[in-house]
């Protein structure tokens, strides 16, 4: 926001009669309220619960992880290597 522009608007508002300041306040509050209610609601990570579970139905998870860990042994990344 441009500070000069904001200060000019504020100065202009202060020159209005009280009744017009109140009207302006009501209309501005209405505009802001309408914008706030039209924003999309925040999403929750919990919406993802259960997604993709059908992919794992026919897979032996322990075997999958064992094979995956075994593939790391030649990676040179020591912290990924299974403990002996």
N, CA, C and O atoms as a MOPAC input file, in Angstrom:
PM7 MOZYME 1SCF
protein

 N      0.85300 1    -1.17500 1     0.00000 1
 C      0.00000 1     0.00000 1     0.00000 1
 C      0.89600 1     1.23400 1     0.00000 1
 O      1.90400 1     1.29500 1     0.70400 1
 N      0.50800 1     2.19300 1    -0.79100 1
 C      1.24000 1     3.44900 1    -0.82400 1
 C      0.86500 1     4.26900 1     0.40900 1
 O     -0.30500 1     4.60000 1     0.60400 1
 N      1.84800 1     4.59400 1     1.23200 1
 C      1.59300 1     5.31400 1     2.47300 1
 C      1.00200 1     6.69000 1     2.20100 1
 O      0.07300 1     7.11500 1     2.88700 1
 N      1.53400 1     7.38400 1     1.20700 1
 C      1.01500 1     8.72800 1     0.89900 1
 C     -0.45500 1     8.66500 1     0.48000 1
 O     -1.27400 1     9.46900 1     0.92600 1
 N     -0.76800 1     7.72300 1    -0.36000 1
 C     -2.14700 1     7.58900 1    -0.83100 1
 C     -3.07700 1     7.26500 1     0.33300 1
 O     -4.16000 1     7.83900 1     0.45200 1
 N     -2.64600 1     6.34100 1     1.18700 1
 C     -3.43800 1     5.96600 1     2.35700 1
 C     -3.67400 1     7.18300 1     3.24900 1
 O     -4.79700 1     7.44000 1     3.68500 1
 N     -2.62000 1     7.91500 1     3.50900 1
 C     -2.74100 1     9.10200 1     4.37700 1
 C     -3.65900 1    10.15300 1     3.75500 1
 O     -4.39200 1    10.83700 1     4.47100 1
 N     -3.62400 1    10.28700 1     2.42600 1
 C     -4.50300 1    11.24100 1     1.74400 1
 C     -5.96500 1    10.80500 1     1.87200 1
 O     -6.84800 1    11.62200 1     2.13200 1
 N     -6.20100 1     9.52800 1     1.68800 1
 C     -7.57600 1     9.00500 1     1.82200 1
 C     -8.07000 1     9.22100 1     3.24400 1
 O     -9.19800 1     9.66700 1     3.45200 1
 N     -7.23200 1     8.90900 1     4.21800 1
 C     -7.59800 1     9.09900 1     5.61300 1
 C     -7.89600 1    10.56300 1     5.91300 1
 O     -8.84900 1    10.87600 1     6.62600 1
 N     -7.08900 1    11.44300 1     5.37400 1
 C     -7.30000 1    12.88400 1     5.55300 1
 C     -8.62600 1    13.32200 1     4.93100 1
 O     -9.36100 1    14.12100 1     5.51200 1
 N     -8.92100 1    12.78900 1     3.74300 1
 C    -10.18600 1    13.11100 1     3.07000 1
 C    -11.38200 1    12.62500 1     3.89100 1
 O    -12.39800 1    13.31100 1     3.99600 1
 N    -11.24400 1    11.43500 1     4.46500 1
 C    -12.33800 1    10.88600 1     5.28000 1
 C    -12.59600 1    11.77200 1     6.49000 1
 O    -13.74500 1    11.99000 1     6.87400 1
 N    -11.53600 1    12.27500 1     7.08300 1
 C    -11.67500 1    13.09900 1     8.28100 1
 C    -12.39200 1    14.42000 1     8.00000 1
 O    -12.92800 1    15.04400 1     8.91600 1
 N    -12.40300 1    14.84100 1     6.74500 1
 C    -13.10400 1    16.08000 1     6.40100 1
 C    -14.60000 1    15.85300 1     6.19100 1
 O    -15.37100 1    16.81200 1     6.14500 1
 N    -15.01600 1    14.58900 1     6.06500 1
 C    -16.43600 1    14.28600 1     5.87300 1
 C    -17.20000 1    14.50000 1     7.18200 1
 O    -16.64000 1    14.37900 1     8.27200 1
 N    -18.47600 1    14.81600 1     7.05200 1
 C    -19.30400 1    14.87900 1     8.25800 1
 C    -19.40500 1    13.49000 1     8.89800 1
 O    -19.24500 1    12.47700 1     8.21600 1
 N    -19.66700 1    13.44700 1    10.18400 1
 C    -19.72600 1    12.18600 1    10.91500 1
 C    -20.69300 1    11.19500 1    10.26900 1
 O    -20.37900 1    10.00800 1    10.17600 1
 N    -21.84300 1    11.65100 1     9.82800 1
 C    -22.82800 1    10.75100 1     9.22200 1
 C    -22.25600 1    10.06700 1     7.97100 1
 O    -22.50600 1     8.88300 1     7.74200 1
 N    -21.49700 1    10.80600 1     7.17300 1
 C    -20.89600 1    10.22100 1     5.97100 1
 C    -19.72500 1     9.29900 1     6.32800 1
 O    -19.49500 1     8.30000 1     5.64500 1
 N    -18.99200 1     9.62400 1     7.38500 1
 C    -17.92700 1     8.73900 1     7.84400 1
 C    -18.51600 1     7.39500 1     8.28600 1
 O    -17.97900 1     6.33400 1     7.96600 1
 N    -19.62700 1     7.45700 1     9.02400 1
 C    -20.28000 1     6.22700 1     9.47000 1
 C    -20.80300 1     5.41200 1     8.28800 1
 O    -20.67800 1     4.18800 1     8.27300 1
 N    -21.38400 1     6.08400 1     7.30500 1
 C    -21.87600 1     5.39900 1     6.10700 1
 C    -20.71400 1     4.73600 1     5.36700 1
 O    -20.81500 1     3.58800 1     4.93500 1
 N    -19.62600 1     5.46200 1     5.23000 1
 C    -18.43600 1     4.92500 1     4.56900 1
 C    -17.90100 1     3.71000 1     5.33000 1
 O    -17.50600 1     2.71600 1     4.72200 1
 N    -17.89100 1     3.79700 1     6.65400 1
 C    -17.43600 1     2.68400 1     7.48200 1
 C    -18.32200 1     1.45700 1     7.27100 1
 O    -17.80900 1     0.34800 1     7.12100 1
 N    -19.62100 1     1.63600 1     7.25900 1
 C    -20.55500 1     0.52200 1     7.04500 1
 C    -20.35400 1    -0.12100 1     5.67700 1
 O    -20.32400 1    -1.34600 1     5.55700 1
 N    -20.21700 1     0.71400 1     4.64500 1
 C    -20.05000 1     0.18800 1     3.29300 1
 C    -18.70600 1    -0.52700 1     3.13900 1
 O    -18.61700 1    -1.55600 1     2.47000 1
 N    -17.66900 1     0.02200 1     3.75900 1
 C    -16.34800 1    -0.61300 1     3.69600 1
 C    -16.36800 1    -1.95300 1     4.43400 1
 O    -15.81500 1    -2.94300 1     3.95500 1
 N    -17.00800 1    -1.97200 1     5.60300 1
 C    -17.11500 1    -3.22500 1     6.36200 1
 C    -17.87200 1    -4.26400 1     5.54800 1
 O    -17.50800 1    -5.44000 1     5.56900 1
 N    -18.90100 1    -3.86400 1     4.84100 1
 C    -19.67700 1    -4.78200 1     4.01800 1
 C    -18.81800 1    -5.34500 1     2.88800 1
 O    -18.86200 1    -6.54400 1     2.61000 1
 N    -18.04500 1    -4.49400 1     2.24600 1
 C    -17.15300 1    -4.95400 1     1.17300 1
 C    -16.14800 1    -5.97600 1     1.68800 1
 O    -15.92600 1    -7.01400 1     1.06300 1
 N    -15.54500 1    -5.67300 1     2.83100 1
 C    -14.53400 1    -6.56900 1     3.40000 1
 C    -15.17800 1    -7.88800 1     3.82000 1
 O    -14.61300 1    -8.95600 1     3.58600 1
 N    -16.34700 1    -7.81900 1     4.43400 1
 C    -17.05300 1    -9.02100 1     4.85700 1
 C    -17.37900 1    -9.90900 1     3.64900 1
 O    -17.21600 1   -11.12700 1     3.70600 1
 N    -17.83800 1    -9.29300 1     2.56300 1
 C    -18.16300 1   -10.06500 1     1.35200 1
 C    -16.93300 1   -10.74700 1     0.78100 1
 O    -17.00700 1   -11.89200 1     0.33500 1
 N    -15.80700 1   -10.05700 1     0.79100 1
 C    -14.56600 1   -10.66200 1     0.29500 1
 C    -14.14000 1   -11.81100 1     1.19300 1
 O    -13.71700 1   -12.86200 1     0.71100 1
 N    -14.25300 1   -11.60800 1     2.50600 1
 C    -13.82800 1   -12.63700 1     3.45700 1
 C    -14.67500 1   -13.88800 1     3.34000 1
 O    -14.15500 1   -14.99500 1     3.47800 1
 N    -15.96100 1   -13.74200 1     3.08900 1
 C    -16.83200 1   -14.91900 1     2.99900 1
 C    -16.70800 1   -15.61200 1     1.65500 1
 O    -17.12000 1   -16.76400 1     1.52000 1
 N    -16.15000 1   -14.93900 1     0.65900 1
 C    -16.00500 1   -15.56800 1    -0.64800 1
 C    -14.66700 1   -16.28900 1    -0.80200 1
 O    -14.43200 1   -16.94400 1    -1.81800 1
 N    -13.78200 1   -16.17300 1     0.20500 1
 C    -12.50400 1   -16.87000 1     0.14700 1
 C    -12.73500 1   -18.36400 1     0.32000 1
 O    -13.62600 1   -18.77300 1     1.06500 1
 N    -11.93700 1   -19.18300 1    -0.36500 1
 C    -12.10200 1   -20.62800 1    -0.17600 1
 C    -11.71900 1   -21.01700 1     1.25000 1
 O    -10.81000 1   -20.43700 1     1.84600 1
 N    -12.42600 1   -22.00300 1     1.78000 1
 C    -12.13400 1   -22.46200 1     3.13300 1
 C    -10.81600 1   -23.22900 1     3.12100 1
 O    -10.50600 1   -23.91300 1     2.14500 1
 N    -10.03900 1   -23.12300 1     4.19500 1
 C     -8.77100 1   -23.86000 1     4.25200 1
 C     -9.02400 1   -25.36300 1     4.19700 1
 O    -10.01300 1   -25.86300 1     4.73100 1
 N     -8.12300 1   -26.05900 1     3.55000 1
 C     -8.24600 1   -27.51200 1     3.42700 1
 C     -7.51200 1   -28.17800 1     4.58200 1
 O     -6.61000 1   -27.59400 1     5.18300 1
 N     -7.90400 1   -29.38200 1     4.87600 1
 C     -7.27200 1   -30.14300 1     5.94500 1
 C     -6.49900 1   -31.31400 1     5.35300 1
 O     -6.94800 1   -31.96000 1     4.40600 1
 N     -5.33400 1   -31.57400 1     5.92600 1
 C     -4.54700 1   -32.72700 1     5.48900 1
 C     -5.31700 1   -34.02300 1     5.72500 1
 O     -5.06400 1   -35.03300 1     5.06900 1
 N     -6.24800 1   -33.98600 1     6.65700 1
 C     -7.04200 1   -35.17700 1     6.97500 1
 C     -7.96200 1   -35.58200 1     5.81300 1
 O     -8.46300 1   -36.70600 1     5.78800 1
 N     -8.18400 1   -34.68700 1     4.86400 1
 C     -8.98800 1   -35.03600 1     3.69100 1
 C     -8.30100 1   -36.11000 1     2.85300 1
 O     -8.94900 1   -36.79300 1     2.06000 1
 N     -6.99500 1   -36.25600 1     3.02900 1
 C     -6.24000 1   -37.24400 1     2.26300 1
 C     -6.25900 1   -38.63000 1     2.89100 1
 O     -5.77900 1   -39.59200 1     2.29300 1
 N     -6.81900 1   -38.73700 1     4.11000 1
 C     -6.82800 1   -40.00300 1     4.82000 1
 C     -7.49700 1   -41.09200 1     3.97100 1
 O     -8.61400 1   -40.92800 1     3.47900 1
 N     -6.78700 1   -42.18800 1     3.82100 1
 C     -7.32100 1   -43.33900 1     3.09600 1
 C     -7.09900 1   -43.29400 1     1.59700 1
 O     -7.31800 1   -44.29500 1     0.91500 1
 N     -6.67000 1   -42.16000 1     1.07000 1
 C     -6.45500 1   -42.09200 1    -0.37600 1
 C     -5.27800 1   -42.98200 1    -0.76800 1
 O     -4.23000 1   -42.94700 1    -0.12200 1
 N     -5.44100 1   -43.75000 1    -1.78700 1
 C     -4.38300 1   -44.61600 1    -2.28600 1
 C     -4.26500 1   -45.94600 1    -1.55800 1
 O     -3.40000 1   -46.75700 1    -1.89000 1
 N     -5.12600 1   -46.18100 1    -0.56700 1
 C     -5.00700 1   -47.43500 1     0.18700 1
 C     -5.26200 1   -48.65000 1    -0.70200 1
 O     -4.73500 1   -49.73000 1    -0.43600 1
 N     -6.05800 1   -48.48500 1    -1.74500 1
 C     -6.33800 1   -49.60500 1    -2.64500 1
 C     -5.08000 1   -50.03100 1    -3.41800 1
 O     -4.98500 1   -51.17600 1    -3.85900 1
 N     -4.12400 1   -49.12100 1    -3.58200 1
 C     -2.88200 1   -49.44400 1    -4.28500 1
 C     -2.08200 1   -50.48300 1    -3.50200 1
 O     -1.41400 1   -51.32800 1    -4.09700 1
 N     -2.14600 1   -50.42400 1    -2.17700 1
 C     -1.35600 1   -51.29200 1    -1.31400 1
 C     -2.05500 1   -52.60900 1    -0.98200 1
 O     -1.45900 1   -53.45300 1    -0.31300 1
 N     -3.28700 1   -52.81500 1    -1.41900 1
 C     -4.04700 1   -54.01600 1    -1.04900 1
 C     -3.34800 1   -55.31900 1    -1.43000 1
 O     -3.33000 1   -56.26300 1    -0.64000 1
 N     -2.77700 1   -55.37900 1    -2.61900 1
 C     -2.17700 1   -56.62400 1    -3.10900 1
 C     -0.66200 1   -56.64800 1    -2.94300 1
 O      0.01300 1   -57.50100 1    -3.51900 1
 N     -0.12500 1   -55.71400 1    -2.15800 1
 C      1.32500 1   -55.63800 1    -1.97700 1
 C      1.68400 1   -56.02200 1    -0.55300 1
 O      1.08200 1   -55.54400 1     0.40800 1
 N      2.67600 1   -56.89200 1    -0.43500 1
 C      3.21500 1   -57.23800 1     0.88200 1
 C      4.12400 1   -56.07600 1     1.29100 1
 O      5.23600 1   -55.93800 1     0.78200 1
 N      3.64800 1   -55.26300 1     2.19700 1
 C      4.34600 1   -54.02800 1     2.56800 1
 C      5.73100 1   -54.31300 1     3.14900 1
 O      6.69200 1   -53.62100 1     2.81200 1
 N      5.84600 1   -55.31900 1     4.01600 1
 C      7.14700 1   -55.64300 1     4.61200 1
 C      8.15700 1   -56.04300 1     3.53700 1
 O      9.31500 1   -55.62700 1     3.57200 1
 N      7.70300 1   -56.85500 1     2.58100 1
 C      8.58600 1   -57.28200 1     1.48600 1
 C      8.97400 1   -56.06800 1     0.62500 1
 O     10.13200 1   -55.92600 1     0.23100 1
 N      8.00400 1   -55.20500 1     0.34000 1
 C      8.26400 1   -54.00900 1    -0.46800 1
 C      9.34900 1   -53.15000 1     0.18600 1
 O     10.30000 1   -52.73500 1    -0.47600 1
 N      9.20200 1   -52.88500 1     1.49400 1
 C     10.19000 1   -52.05000 1     2.18400 1
 C     11.54900 1   -52.72900 1     2.27800 1
 O     12.58200 1   -52.06800 1     2.16800 1
 N     11.55500 1   -54.02400 1     2.47700 1
 C     12.82400 1   -54.74800 1     2.52300 1
 C     13.55600 1   -54.62100 1     1.18500 1
 O     14.76200 1   -54.37500 1     1.15900 1
 N     12.83900 1   -54.78600 1     0.08900 1
 C     13.44500 1   -54.65300 1    -1.24200 1
 C     13.91100 1   -53.21800 1    -1.49000 1
 O     14.97400 1   -52.98600 1    -2.06500 1
 N     13.10200 1   -52.27100 1    -1.05000 1
 C     13.46300 1   -50.86200 1    -1.23100 1
 C     14.73500 1   -50.54100 1    -0.44400 1
 O     15.64400 1   -49.89500 1    -0.96600 1
 N     14.79600 1   -50.98700 1     0.80000 1
 C     15.99100 1   -50.73700 1     1.62800 1
 C     17.22100 1   -51.40900 1     1.03400 1
 O     18.31700 1   -50.85000 1     1.07600 1
 N     17.04700 1   -52.58900 1     0.48800 1
 C     18.16800 1   -53.30500 1    -0.11800 1
 C     18.72400 1   -52.53100 1    -1.31400 1
 O     19.92300 1   -52.59100 1    -1.58800 1
 N     17.87200 1   -51.81500 1    -2.01500 1
 C     18.33000 1   -51.05200 1    -3.17900 1
 C     19.17100 1   -49.84400 1    -2.76700 1
 O     19.89500 1   -49.28600 1    -3.59100 1
 N     19.08200 1   -49.44100 1    -1.51600 1
 C     19.84900 1   -48.28300 1    -1.03900 1
 C     21.31000 1   -48.63700 1    -0.74800 1
 O     22.15700 1   -47.74500 1    -0.70800 1
 N     21.61100 1   -49.88400 1    -0.55100 1
 C     22.93200 1   -50.27900 1    -0.08400 1
 C     24.05300 1   -49.79400 1    -0.99700 1
 O     25.15500 1   -49.54000 1    -0.51200 1
 N     23.81900 1   -49.66100 1    -2.27000 1
 C     24.84800 1   -49.18200 1    -3.17700 1
 C     24.77500 1   -47.69100 1    -3.42300 1
 O     25.48200 1   -47.17900 1    -4.29100 1
 N     23.93400 1   -46.97600 1    -2.67900 1
 C     23.71400 1   -45.56000 1    -2.95800 1
 C     24.82500 1   -44.66400 1    -2.44900 1
 O     24.95700 1   -43.52800 1    -2.90400 1
 N     25.63900 1   -45.15800 1    -1.50100 1
 C     26.68000 1   -44.31900 1    -0.93000 1
 C     26.16400 1   -43.37600 1     0.14000 1
 O     26.93900 1   -42.59400 1     0.68900 1
 N     24.89600 1   -43.42700 1     0.44600 1
 C     24.32400 1   -42.57700 1     1.47900 1
 C     24.22700 1   -43.43200 1     2.73700 1
 O     23.32100 1   -44.25400 1     2.87600 1
 N     25.16400 1   -43.22900 1     3.64300 1
 C     25.28700 1   -44.13300 1     4.79000 1
 C     24.10000 1   -44.11500 1     5.72700 1
 O     23.76000 1   -45.15000 1     6.30000 1
 N     23.45600 1   -42.96600 1     5.90200 1
 C     22.35500 1   -42.91700 1     6.84600 1
 C     21.11300 1   -43.64900 1     6.32200 1
 O     20.17800 1   -43.90600 1     7.08000 1
 N     21.10600 1   -43.98400 1     5.02900 1
 C     19.97100 1   -44.72000 1     4.47900 1
 C     20.20600 1   -46.22900 1     4.52000 1
 O     19.27900 1   -47.00800 1     4.29900 1
 N     21.44700 1   -46.64500 1     4.80500 1
 C     21.74200 1   -48.07300 1     4.80600 1
 C     21.15900 1   -48.70000 1     6.06300 1
 O     21.24500 1   -48.13400 1     7.15300 1
 N     20.55200 1   -49.90300 1     5.89300 1
 C     20.00900 1   -50.58800 1     7.06600 1
 C     21.12000 1   -50.95900 1     8.03500 1
 O     22.24000 1   -51.26400 1     7.62400 1
 N     20.80400 1   -50.93300 1     9.32400 1
 C     21.79000 1   -51.30700 1    10.34100 1
 C     22.03600 1   -52.81600 1    10.27000 1
 O     21.11900 1   -53.59100 1     9.99600 1
 N     23.27100 1   -53.21700 1    10.51800 1
 C     23.62300 1   -54.65000 1    10.50400 1
 C     23.27600 1   -55.30600 1    11.80600 1
 O     23.50200 1   -56.50500 1    11.97300 1

